[in-house]
Amino acid sequence: MPVTSPWMAMAYAWMPMGILYVLFYLVFVVPPLFLLRQRLLDETPRAIWALAIISAPIIGAVAFVILQPGRRDG
């Protein structure tokens, strides 16, 4: 389909950014959320971690993986 307007050109230009954002979100948000489901945490800390992971994907996910809340040692 040929580009017939500046709006269509802008949409085509931003489309790869949208695809990259979705891939980024899938890589940094979904795995930590699945790990969160397996951890033994009360509801309030679990909800706070979920909000942190969703609202700040890199910082929240990295903090969750490093701190490993609710994990049993041994």
PyMOL commands that set and color helices and strands:
alter all, ss='L'
color gray80, all
select helices_A, chain A and resi 6-28+30-38+43-55+57-67
alter helices_A, ss='H'
color red, helices_A
deselect
rebuild
show_as cartoon
